Amino acid sequence: INAELKTQMEELKQERQQLILMLNRHHPTCIVRTDSIKTPDSEGNPLLEQLEKK
């Protein structure tokens, strides 16, 4: 079971990296609605910050 969980963790980490890359590529062309996301002004990418917190 432990080996299976480690494999799943690796797959999820890779998927997370792919999603972060996709968000970063999309972000310059996207209008990010910051009124619904409570983040400080110093954060460059509120969507990415929320992903990293999870």
Beta strands, then each sheet from edge to edge (+ up, - down):
end
